[in-house]
Amino acid sequence: MTRSLTEKFRRHLSVLEQTVRRECELDHANPKLYRKVYRYFKDQGVEFYGNPDDDYELIVEELEAELNK
């Protein structure tokens, strides 16, 4: 069983919430965490576009959906 986003990234929830509120850009503020979040969503079956800007927007949308559950 895979862990939920909030379980897996519980130590980083504040920065993920800031990302959703557009207070920071995760890919620039914390690239290592961004790569981990990207990989998490890819493992969850999210299909990315291959364009860094579009992929970032998709991650923000997915983060928002997960954090608002």
mmCIF file of the N, C-alpha and C atoms, coordinates in Angstrom:
data_MODEL
# 
_entry.id   MODEL 
# 
loop_
_atom_site.group_PDB 
_atom_site.id 
_atom_site.type_symbol 
_atom_site.label_atom_id 
_atom_site.label_alt_id 
_atom_site.label_comp_id 
_atom_site.label_asym_id 
_atom_site.label_entity_id 
_atom_site.label_seq_id 
_atom_site.pdbx_PDB_ins_code 
_atom_site.Cartn_x 
_atom_site.Cartn_y 
_atom_site.Cartn_z 
_atom_site.occupancy 
_atom_site.B_iso_or_equiv 
_atom_site.pdbx_formal_charge 
_atom_site.auth_seq_id 
_atom_site.auth_comp_id 
_atom_site.auth_asym_id 
_atom_site.auth_atom_id 
_atom_site.pdbx_PDB_model_num 
ATOM 1   N N  . MET A 1 1  ? 0.843  -1.186 0.000   1.00 0.00 ? 1  MET A N  1 
ATOM 2   C CA . MET A 1 1  ? 0.000  0.000  0.000   1.00 0.00 ? 1  MET A CA 1 
ATOM 3   C C  . MET A 1 1  ? 0.887  1.249  0.000   1.00 0.00 ? 1  MET A C  1 
ATOM 4   N N  . THR A 1 2  ? 0.573  2.172  -0.885  1.00 0.00 ? 2  THR A N  1 
ATOM 5   C CA . THR A 1 2  ? 1.366  3.394  -0.957  1.00 0.00 ? 2  THR A CA 1 
ATOM 6   C C  . THR A 1 2  ? 0.864  4.414  0.061   1.00 0.00 ? 2  THR A C  1 
ATOM 7   N N  . ARG A 1 3  ? 1.796  5.185  0.567   1.00 0.00 ? 3  ARG A N  1 
ATOM 8   C CA . ARG A 1 3  ? 1.444  6.199  1.543   1.00 0.00 ? 3  ARG A CA 1 
ATOM 9   C C  . ARG A 1 3  ? 0.854  7.411  0.833   1.00 0.00 ? 3  ARG A C  1 
ATOM 10  N N  . SER A 1 4  ? -0.021 8.109  1.542   1.00 0.00 ? 4  SER A N  1 
ATOM 11  C CA . SER A 1 4  ? -0.611 9.312  0.964   1.00 0.00 ? 4  SER A CA 1 
ATOM 12  C C  . SER A 1 4  ? 0.435  10.416 0.913   1.00 0.00 ? 4  SER A C  1 
ATOM 13  N N  . LEU A 1 5  ? 0.149  11.427 0.147   1.00 0.00 ? 5  LEU A N  1 
ATOM 14  C CA . LEU A 1 5  ? 1.062  12.556 0.023   1.00 0.00 ? 5  LEU A CA 1 
ATOM 15  C C  . LEU A 1 5  ? 1.333  13.185 1.392   1.00 0.00 ? 5  LEU A C  1 
ATOM 16  N N  . THR A 1 6  ? 0.294  13.374 2.188   1.00 0.00 ? 6  THR A N  1 
ATOM 17  C CA . THR A 1 6  ? 0.487  14.016 3.492   1.00 0.00 ? 6  THR A CA 1 
ATOM 18  C C  . THR A 1 6  ? 1.305  13.142 4.431   1.00 0.00 ? 6  THR A C  1 
ATOM 19  N N  . GLU A 1 7  ? 1.204  11.835 4.304   1.00 0.00 ? 7  GLU A N  1 
ATOM 20  C CA . GLU A 1 7  ? 2.031  10.946 5.125   1.00 0.00 ? 7  GLU A CA 1 
ATOM 21  C C  . GLU A 1 7  ? 3.480  10.964 4.642   1.00 0.00 ? 7  GLU A C  1 
ATOM 22  N N  . LYS A 1 8  ? 3.668  10.874 3.351   1.00 0.00 ? 8  LYS A N  1 
ATOM 23  C CA . LYS A 1 8  ? 5.007  10.788 2.782   1.00 0.00 ? 8  LYS A CA 1 
ATOM 24  C C  . LYS A 1 8  ? 5.796  12.087 2.963   1.00 0.00 ? 8  LYS A C  1 
ATOM 25  N N  . PHE A 1 9  ? 5.116  13.215 2.838   1.00 0.00 ? 9  PHE A N  1 
ATOM 26  C CA . PHE A 1 9  ? 5.788  14.510 2.887   1.00 0.00 ? 9  PHE A CA 1 
ATOM 27  C C  . PHE A 1 9  ? 5.370  15.335 4.108   1.00 0.00 ? 9  PHE A C  1 
ATOM 28  N N  . ARG A 1 10 ? 5.043  14.684 5.203   1.00 0.00 ? 10 ARG A N  1 
ATOM 29  C CA . ARG A 1 10 ? 4.535  15.388 6.383   1.00 0.00 ? 10 ARG A CA 1 
ATOM 30  C C  . ARG A 1 10 ? 5.498  16.446 6.905   1.00 0.00 ? 10 ARG A C  1 
ATOM 31  N N  . ARG A 1 11 ? 6.788  16.234 6.772   1.00 0.00 ? 11 ARG A N  1 
ATOM 32  C CA . ARG A 1 11 ? 7.773  17.219 7.237   1.00 0.00 ? 11 ARG A CA 1 
ATOM 33  C C  . ARG A 1 11 ? 7.837  18.443 6.323   1.00 0.00 ? 11 ARG A C  1 
ATOM 34  N N  . HIS A 1 12 ? 7.272  18.342 5.151   1.00 0.00 ? 12 HIS A N  1 
ATOM 35  C CA . HIS A 1 12 ? 7.355  19.422 4.162   1.00 0.00 ? 12 HIS A CA 1 
ATOM 36  C C  . HIS A 1 12 ? 5.987  20.023 3.826   1.00 0.00 ? 12 HIS A C  1 
ATOM 37  N N  . LEU A 1 13 ? 4.985  19.742 4.635   1.00 0.00 ? 13 LEU A N  1 
ATOM 38  C CA . LEU A 1 13 ? 3.635  20.207 4.305   1.00 0.00 ? 13 LEU A CA 1 
ATOM 39  C C  . LEU A 1 13 ? 3.557  21.726 4.196   1.00 0.00 ? 13 LEU A C  1 
ATOM 40  N N  . SER A 1 14 ? 4.271  22.443 5.041   1.00 0.00 ? 14 SER A N  1 
ATOM 41  C CA . SER A 1 14 ? 4.172  23.907 4.994   1.00 0.00 ? 14 SER A CA 1 
ATOM 42  C C  . SER A 1 14 ? 4.669  24.457 3.651   1.00 0.00 ? 14 SER A C  1 
ATOM 43  N N  . VAL A 1 15 ? 5.777  23.946 3.151   1.00 0.00 ? 15 VAL A N  1 
ATOM 44  C CA . VAL A 1 15 ? 6.287  24.436 1.868   1.00 0.00 ? 15 VAL A CA 1 
ATOM 45  C C  . VAL A 1 15 ? 5.383  23.982 0.719   1.00 0.00 ? 15 VAL A C  1 
ATOM 46  N N  . LEU A 1 16 ? 4.783  22.817 0.830   1.00 0.00 ? 16 LEU A N  1 
ATOM 47  C CA . LEU A 1 16 ? 3.848  22.364 -0.207  1.00 0.00 ? 16 LEU A CA 1 
ATOM 48  C C  . LEU A 1 16 ? 2.598  23.241 -0.211  1.00 0.00 ? 16 LEU A C  1 
ATOM 49  N N  . GLU A 1 17 ? 2.126  23.622 0.962   1.00 0.00 ? 17 GLU A N  1 
ATOM 50  C CA . GLU A 1 17 ? 0.975  24.528 1.050   1.00 0.00 ? 17 GLU A CA 1 
ATOM 51  C C  . GLU A 1 17 ? 1.327  25.901 0.502   1.00 0.00 ? 17 GLU A C  1 
ATOM 52  N N  . GLN A 1 18 ? 2.540  26.372 0.756   1.00 0.00 ? 18 GLN A N  1 
ATOM 53  C CA . GLN A 1 18 ? 2.990  27.651 0.192   1.00 0.00 ? 18 GLN A CA 1 
ATOM 54  C C  . GLN A 1 18 ? 3.038  27.583 -1.327  1.00 0.00 ? 18 GLN A C  1 
ATOM 55  N N  . THR A 1 19 ? 3.429  26.443 -1.838  1.00 0.00 ? 19 THR A N  1 
ATOM 56  C CA . THR A 1 19 ? 3.475  26.248 -3.292  1.00 0.00 ? 19 THR A CA 1 
ATOM 57  C C  . THR A 1 19 ? 2.076  26.359 -3.884  1.00 0.00 ? 19 THR A C  1 
ATOM 58  N N  . VAL A 1 20 ? 1.110  25.733 -3.240  1.00 0.00 ? 20 VAL A N  1 
ATOM 59  C CA . VAL A 1 20 ? -0.269 25.776 -3.728  1.00 0.00 ? 20 VAL A CA 1 
ATOM 60  C C  . VAL A 1 20 ? -0.811 27.210 -3.679  1.00 0.00 ? 20 VAL A C  1 
ATOM 61  N N  . ARG A 1 21 ? -0.439 27.954 -2.646  1.00 0.00 ? 21 ARG A N  1 
ATOM 62  C CA . ARG A 1 21 ? -0.888 29.351 -2.517  1.00 0.00 ? 21 ARG A CA 1 
ATOM 63  C C  . ARG A 1 21 ? -0.071 30.307 -3.383  1.00 0.00 ? 21 ARG A C  1 
ATOM 64  N N  . ARG A 1 22 ? 0.881  29.767 -4.129  1.00 0.00 ? 22 ARG A N  1 
ATOM 65  C CA . ARG A 1 22 ? 1.753  30.541 -5.035  1.00 0.00 ? 22 ARG A CA 1 
ATOM 66  C C  . ARG A 1 22 ? 2.651  31.513 -4.269  1.00 0.00 ? 22 ARG A C  1 
ATOM 67  N N  . GLU A 1 23 ? 2.998  31.145 -3.042  1.00 0.00 ? 23 GLU A N  1 
ATOM 68  C CA . GLU A 1 23 ? 3.912  31.960 -2.239  1.00 0.00 ? 23 GLU A CA 1 
ATOM 69  C C  . GLU A 1 23 ? 5.371  31.594 -2.499  1.00 0.00 ? 23 GLU A C  1 
ATOM 70  N N  . CYS A 1 24 ? 5.598  30.450 -3.095  1.00 0.00 ? 24 CYS A N  1 
ATOM 71  C CA . CYS A 1 24 ? 6.942  30.058 -3.493  1.00 0.00 ? 24 CYS A CA 1 
ATOM 72  C C  . CYS A 1 24 ? 6.835  29.148 -4.709  1.00 0.00 ? 24 CYS A C  1 
ATOM 73  N N  . GLU A 1 25 ? 7.933  29.056 -5.430  1.00 0.00 ? 25 GLU A N  1 
ATOM 74  C CA . GLU A 1 25 ? 8.006  28.149 -6.574  1.00 0.00 ? 25 GLU A CA 1 
ATOM 75  C C  . GLU A 1 25 ? 8.868  26.975 -6.151  1.00 0.00 ? 25 GLU A C  1 
ATOM 76  N N  . LEU A 1 26 ? 8.230  25.864 -5.942  1.00 0.00 ? 26 LEU A N  1 
ATOM 77  C CA . LEU A 1 26 ? 8.900  24.690 -5.388  1.00 0.00 ? 26 LEU A CA 1 
ATOM 78  C C  . LEU A 1 26 ? 10.101 24.256 -6.213  1.00 0.00 ? 26 LEU A C  1 
ATOM 79  N N  . ASP A 1 27 ? 9.979  24.321 -7.529  1.00 0.00 ? 27 ASP A N  1 
ATOM 80  C CA . ASP A 1 27 ? 11.082 23.852 -8.374  1.00 0.00 ? 27 ASP A CA 1 
ATOM 81  C C  . ASP A 1 27 ? 12.343 24.708 -8.216  1.00 0.00 ? 27 ASP A C  1 
ATOM 82  N N  . HIS A 1 28 ? 12.184 25.959 -7.803  1.00 0.00 ? 28 HIS A N  1 
ATOM 83  C CA . HIS A 1 28 ? 13.342 26.829 -7.567  1.00 0.00 ? 28 HIS A CA 1 
ATOM 84  C C  . HIS A 1 28 ? 13.731 26.882 -6.095  1.00 0.00 ? 28 HIS A C  1 
ATOM 85  N N  . ALA A 1 29 ? 12.732 26.913 -5.216  1.00 0.00 ? 29 ALA A N  1 
ATOM 86  C CA . ALA A 1 29 ? 12.987 27.034 -3.780  1.00 0.00 ? 29 ALA A CA 1 
ATOM 87  C C  . ALA A 1 29 ? 13.575 25.753 -3.194  1.00 0.00 ? 29 ALA A C  1 
ATOM 88  N N  . ASN A 1 30 ? 13.109 24.611 -3.688  1.00 0.00 ? 30 ASN A N  1 
ATOM 89  C CA . ASN A 1 30 ? 13.568 23.334 -3.148  1.00 0.00 ? 30 ASN A CA 1 
ATOM 90  C C  . ASN A 1 30 ? 13.536 22.280 -4.263  1.00 0.00 ? 30 ASN A C  1 
ATOM 91  N N  . PRO A 1 31 ? 14.511 22.324 -5.175  1.00 0.00 ? 31 PRO A N  1 
ATOM 92  C CA . PRO A 1 31 ? 14.495 21.410 -6.329  1.00 0.00 ? 31 PRO A CA 1 
ATOM 93  C C  . PRO A 1 31 ? 14.506 19.933 -5.954  1.00 0.00 ? 31 PRO A C  1 
ATOM 94  N N  . LYS A 1 32 ? 15.186 19.594 -4.871  1.00 0.00 ? 32 LYS A N  1 
ATOM 95  C CA . LYS A 1 32 ? 15.235 18.187 -4.459  1.00 0.00 ? 32 LYS A CA 1 
ATOM 96  C C  . LYS A 1 32 ? 13.836 17.703 -4.059  1.00 0.00 ? 32 LYS A C  1 
ATOM 97  N N  . LEU A 1 33 ? 13.132 18.500 -3.289  1.00 0.00 ? 33 LEU A N  1 
ATOM 98  C CA . LEU A 1 33 ? 11.765 18.149 -2.894  1.00 0.00 ? 33 LEU A CA 1 
ATOM 99  C C  . LEU A 1 33 ? 10.854 18.111 -4.114  1.00 0.00 ? 33 LEU A C  1 
ATOM 100 N N  . TYR A 1 34 ? 11.039 19.054 -5.030  1.00 0.00 ? 34 TYR A N  1 
ATOM 101 C CA . TYR A 1 34 ? 10.238 19.066 -6.250  1.00 0.00 ? 34 TYR A CA 1 
ATOM 102 C C  . TYR A 1 34 ? 10.395 17.760 -7.016  1.00 0.00 ? 34 TYR A C  1 
ATOM 103 N N  . ARG A 1 35 ? 11.630 17.293 -7.146  1.00 0.00 ? 35 ARG A N  1 
ATOM 104 C CA . ARG A 1 35 ? 11.864 16.022 -7.859  1.00 0.00 ? 35 ARG A CA 1 
ATOM 105 C C  . ARG A 1 35 ? 11.179 14.862 -7.154  1.00 0.00 ? 35 ARG A C  1 
ATOM 106 N N  . LYS A 1 36 ? 11.192 14.866 -5.820  1.00 0.00 ? 36 LYS A N  1 
ATOM 107 C CA . LYS A 1 36 ? 10.526 13.801 -5.057  1.00 0.00 ? 36 LYS A CA 1 
ATOM 108 C C  . LYS A 1 36 ? 9.014  13.852 -5.253  1.00 0.00 ? 36 LYS A C  1 
ATOM 109 N N  . VAL A 1 37 ? 8.452  15.054 -5.241  1.00 0.00 ? 37 VAL A N  1 
ATOM 110 C CA . VAL A 1 37 ? 7.003  15.208 -5.450  1.00 0.00 ? 37 VAL A CA 1 
ATOM 111 C C  . VAL A 1 37 ? 6.641  14.793 -6.870  1.00 0.00 ? 37 VAL A C  1 
ATOM 112 N N  . TYR A 1 38 ? 7.458  15.198 -7.830  1.00 0.00 ? 38 TYR A N  1 
ATOM 113 C CA . TYR A 1 38 ? 7.244  14.804 -9.224  1.00 0.00 ? 38 TYR A CA 1 
ATOM 114 C C  . TYR A 1 38 ? 7.211  13.286 -9.335  1.00 0.00 ? 38 TYR A C  1 
ATOM 115 N N  . ARG A 1 39 ? 8.207  12.632 -8.758  1.00 0.00 ? 39 ARG A N  1 
ATOM 116 C CA . ARG A 1 39 ? 8.289  11.167 -8.809  1.00 0.00 ? 39 ARG A CA 1 
ATOM 117 C C  . ARG A 1 39 ? 7.084  10.529 -8.101  1.00 0.00 ? 39 ARG A C  1 
ATOM 118 N N  . TYR A 1 40 ? 6.661  11.116 -6.989  1.00 0.00 ? 40 TYR A N  1 
ATOM 119 C CA . TYR A 1 40 ? 5.492  10.595 -6.264  1.00 0.00 ? 40 TYR A CA 1 
ATOM 120 C C  . TYR A 1 40 ? 4.269  10.591 -7.179  1.00 0.00 ? 40 TYR A C  1 
ATOM 121 N N  . PHE A 1 41 ? 4.005  11.720 -7.826  1.00 0.00 ? 41 PHE A N  1 
ATOM 122 C CA . PHE A 1 41 ? 2.827  11.790 -8.694  1.00 0.00 ? 41 PHE A CA 1 
ATOM 123 C C  . PHE A 1 41 ? 2.982  10.901 -9.926  1.00 0.00 ? 41 PHE A C  1 
ATOM 124 N N  . LYS A 1 42 ? 4.169  10.807 -10.453 1.00 0.00 ? 42 LYS A N  1 
ATOM 125 C CA . LYS A 1 42 ? 4.399  9.915  -11.597 1.00 0.00 ? 42 LYS A CA 1 
ATOM 126 C C  . LYS A 1 42 ? 4.101  8.469  -11.198 1.00 0.00 ? 42 LYS A C  1 
ATOM 127 N N  . ASP A 1 43 ? 4.543  8.080  -10.000 1.00 0.00 ? 43 ASP A N  1 
ATOM 128 C CA . ASP A 1 43 ? 4.267  6.725  -9.498  1.00 0.00 ? 43 ASP A CA 1 
ATOM 129 C C  . ASP A 1 43 ? 2.780  6.511  -9.236  1.00 0.00 ? 43 ASP A C  1 
ATOM 130 N N  . GLN A 1 44 ? 2.051  7.608  -8.999  1.00 0.00 ? 44 GLN A N  1 
ATOM 131 C CA . GLN A 1 44 ? 0.610  7.520  -8.768  1.00 0.00 ? 44 GLN A CA 1 
ATOM 132 C C  . GLN A 1 44 ? -0.177 7.450  -10.088 1.00 0.00 ? 44 GLN A C  1 
ATOM 133 N N  . GLY A 1 45 ? 0.533  7.529  -11.204 1.00 0.00 ? 45 GLY A N  1 
ATOM 134 C CA . GLY A 1 45 ? -0.117 7.396  -12.505 1.00 0.00 ? 45 GLY A CA 1 
ATOM 135 C C  . GLY A 1 45 ? -0.403 8.699  -13.220 1.00 0.00 ? 45 GLY A C  1 
ATOM 136 N N  . VAL A 1 46 ? 0.061  9.818  -12.672 1.00 0.00 ? 46 VAL A N  1 
ATOM 137 C CA . VAL A 1 46 ? -0.125 11.104 -13.345 1.00 0.00 ? 46 VAL A CA 1 
ATOM 138 C C  . VAL A 1 46 ? 0.737  11.126 -14.594 1.00 0.00 ? 46 VAL A C  1 
ATOM 139 N N  . GLU A 1 47 ? 0.131  11.511 -15.709 1.00 0.00 ? 47 GLU A N  1 
ATOM 140 C CA . GLU A 1 47 ? 0.864  11.591 -16.970 1.00 0.00 ? 47 GLU A CA 1 
ATOM 141 C C  . GLU A 1 47 ? 1.280  13.037 -17.210 1.00 0.00 ? 47 GLU A C  1 
ATOM 142 N N  . PHE A 1 48 ? 2.569  13.255 -17.305 1.00 0.00 ? 48 PHE A N  1 
ATOM 143 C CA . PHE A 1 48 ? 3.098  14.591 -17.485 1.00 0.00 ? 48 PHE A CA 1 
ATOM 144 C C  . PHE A 1 48 ? 3.243  14.910 -18.962 1.00 0.00 ? 48 PHE A C  1 
ATOM 145 N N  . TYR A 1 49 ? 3.375  16.215 -19.242 1.00 0.00 ? 49 TYR A N  1 
ATOM 146 C CA . TYR A 1 49 ? 3.401  16.707 -20.624 1.00 0.00 ? 49 TYR A CA 1 
ATOM 147 C C  . TYR A 1 49 ? 4.790  16.672 -21.254 1.00 0.00 ? 49 TYR A C  1 
ATOM 148 N N  . GLY A 1 50 ? 5.829  16.710 -20.425 1.00 0.00 ? 50 GLY A N  1 
ATOM 149 C CA . GLY A 1 50 ? 7.180  16.785 -20.955 1.00 0.00 ? 50 GLY A CA 1 
ATOM 150 C C  . GLY A 1 50 ? 7.670  18.211 -21.102 1.00 0.00 ? 50 GLY A C  1 
ATOM 151 N N  . ASN A 1 51 ? 6.833  19.177 -20.766 1.00 0.00 ? 51 ASN A N  1 
ATOM 152 C CA . ASN A 1 51 ? 7.189  20.591 -20.780 1.00 0.00 ? 51 ASN A CA 1 
ATOM 153 C C  . ASN A 1 51 ? 7.324  21.037 -19.330 1.00 0.00 ? 51 ASN A C  1 
ATOM 154 N N  . PRO A 1 52 ? 8.478  21.546 -18.920 1.00 0.00 ? 52 PRO A N  1 
ATOM 155 C CA . PRO A 1 52 ? 8.690  21.885 -17.509 1.00 0.00 ? 52 PRO A CA 1 
ATOM 156 C C  . PRO A 1 52 ? 7.648  22.833 -16.919 1.00 0.00 ? 52 PRO A C  1 
ATOM 157 N N  . ASP A 1 53 ? 7.223  23.842 -17.676 1.00 0.00 ? 53 ASP A N  1 
ATOM 158 C CA . ASP A 1 53 ? 6.226  24.793 -17.165 1.00 0.00 ? 53 ASP A CA 1 
ATOM 159 C C  . ASP A 1 53 ? 4.872  24.126 -16.981 1.00 0.00 ? 53 ASP A C  1 
ATOM 160 N N  . ASP A 1 54 ? 4.458  23.350 -17.975 1.00 0.00 ? 54 ASP A N  1 
ATOM 161 C CA . ASP A 1 54 ? 3.169  22.647 -17.884 1.00 0.00 ? 54 ASP A CA 1 
ATOM 162 C C  . ASP A 1 54 ? 3.209  21.581 -16.794 1.00 0.00 ? 54 ASP A C  1 
ATOM 163 N N  . ASP A 1 55 ? 4.332  20.883 -16.680 1.00 0.00 ? 55 ASP A N  1 
ATOM 164 C CA . ASP A 1 55 ? 4.468  19.864 -15.636 1.00 0.00 ? 55 ASP A CA 1 
ATOM 165 C C  . ASP A 1 55 ? 4.381  20.493 -14.250 1.00 0.00 ? 55 ASP A C  1 
ATOM 166 N N  . TYR A 1 56 ? 5.009  21.658 -14.082 1.00 0.00 ? 56 TYR A N  1 
ATOM 167 C CA . TYR A 1 56 ? 4.958  22.346 -12.789 1.00 0.00 ? 56 TYR A CA 1 
ATOM 168 C C  . TYR A 1 56 ? 3.516  22.713 -12.443 1.00 0.00 ? 56 TYR A C  1 
ATOM 169 N N  . GLU A 1 57 ? 2.793  23.261 -13.396 1.00 0.00 ? 57 GLU A N  1 
ATOM 170 C CA . GLU A 1 57 ? 1.397  23.638 -13.156 1.00 0.00 ? 57 GLU A CA 1 
ATOM 171 C C  . GLU A 1 57 ? 0.556  22.414 -12.798 1.00 0.00 ? 57 GLU A C  1 
ATOM 172 N N  . LEU A 1 58 ? 0.818  21.300 -13.460 1.00 0.00 ? 58 LEU A N  1 
ATOM 173 C CA . LEU A 1 58 ? 0.101  20.061 -13.162 1.00 0.00 ? 58 LEU A CA 1 
ATOM 174 C C  . LEU A 1 58 ? 0.406  19.602 -11.738 1.00 0.00 ? 58 LEU A C  1 
ATOM 175 N N  . ILE A 1 59 ? 1.652  19.706 -11.326 1.00 0.00 ? 59 ILE A N  1 
ATOM 176 C CA . ILE A 1 59 ? 2.017  19.320 -9.961  1.00 0.00 ? 59 ILE A CA 1 
ATOM 177 C C  . ILE A 1 59 ? 1.314  20.205 -8.945  1.00 0.00 ? 59 ILE A C  1 
ATOM 178 N N  . VAL A 1 60 ? 1.250  21.508 -9.207  1.00 0.00 ? 60 VAL A N  1 
ATOM 179 C CA . VAL A 1 60 ? 0.561  22.416 -8.288  1.00 0.00 ? 60 VAL A CA 1 
ATOM 180 C C  . VAL A 1 60 ? -0.920 22.036 -8.190  1.00 0.00 ? 60 VAL A C  1 
ATOM 181 N N  . GLU A 1 61 ? -1.536 21.722 -9.306  1.00 0.00 ? 61 GLU A N  1 
ATOM 182 C CA . GLU A 1 61 ? -2.949 21.300 -9.300  1.00 0.00 ? 61 GLU A CA 1 
ATOM 183 C C  . GLU A 1 61 ? -3.128 20.006 -8.511  1.00 0.00 ? 61 GLU A C  1 
ATOM 184 N N  . GLU A 1 62 ? -2.237 19.051 -8.719  1.00 0.00 ? 62 GLU A N  1 
ATOM 185 C CA . GLU A 1 62 ? -2.318 17.778 -7.995  1.00 0.00 ? 62 GLU A CA 1 
ATOM 186 C C  . GLU A 1 62 ? -2.077 17.984 -6.504  1.00 0.00 ? 62 GLU A C  1 
ATOM 187 N N  . LEU A 1 63 ? -1.125 18.841 -6.157  1.00 0.00 ? 63 LEU A N  1 
ATOM 188 C CA . LEU A 1 63 ? -0.873 19.149 -4.744  1.00 0.00 ? 63 LEU A CA 1 
ATOM 189 C C  . LEU A 1 63 ? -2.112 19.753 -4.103  1.00 0.00 ? 63 LEU A C  1 
ATOM 190 N N  . GLU A 1 64 ? -2.719 20.683 -4.793  1.00 0.00 ? 64 GLU A N  1 
ATOM 191 C CA . GLU A 1 64 ? -3.922 21.329 -4.269  1.00 0.00 ? 64 GLU A CA 1 
ATOM 192 C C  . GLU A 1 64 ? -5.025 20.303 -4.019  1.00 0.00 ? 64 GLU A C  1 
ATOM 193 N N  . ALA A 1 65 ? -5.227 19.409 -4.971  1.00 0.00 ? 65 ALA A N  1 
ATOM 194 C CA . ALA A 1 65 ? -6.256 18.382 -4.806  1.00 0.00 ? 65 ALA A CA 1 
ATOM 195 C C  . ALA A 1 65 ? -5.946 17.470 -3.626  1.00 0.00 ? 65 ALA A C  1 
ATOM 196 N N  . GLU A 1 66 ? -4.707 17.064 -3.493  1.00 0.00 ? 66 GLU A N  1 
ATOM 197 C CA . GLU A 1 66 ? -4.315 16.161 -2.397  1.00 0.00 ? 66 GLU A CA 1 
ATOM 198 C C  . GLU A 1 66 ? -4.405 16.842 -1.031  1.00 0.00 ? 66 GLU A C  1 
ATOM 199 N N  . LEU A 1 67 ? -3.972 18.090 -0.962  1.00 0.00 ? 67 LEU A N  1 
ATOM 200 C CA . LEU A 1 67 ? -3.956 18.785 0.322   1.00 0.00 ? 67 LEU A CA 1 
ATOM 201 C C  . LEU A 1 67 ? -5.353 19.209 0.766   1.00 0.00 ? 67 LEU A C  1 
ATOM 202 N N  . ASN A 1 68 ? -6.288 19.269 -0.159  1.00 0.00 ? 68 ASN A N  1 
ATOM 203 C CA . ASN A 1 68 ? -7.653 19.673 0.182   1.00 0.00 ? 68 ASN A CA 1 
ATOM 204 C C  . ASN A 1 68 ? -8.582 18.488 0.415   1.00 0.00 ? 68 ASN A C  1 
ATOM 205 N N  . LYS A 1 69 ? -8.016 17.287 0.466   1.00 0.00 ? 69 LYS A N  1 
ATOM 206 C CA . LYS A 1 69 ? -8.838 16.088 0.711   1.00 0.00 ? 69 LYS A CA 1 
ATOM 207 C C  . LYS A 1 69 ? -9.279 16.060 2.156   1.00 0.00 ? 69 LYS A C  1 
# 
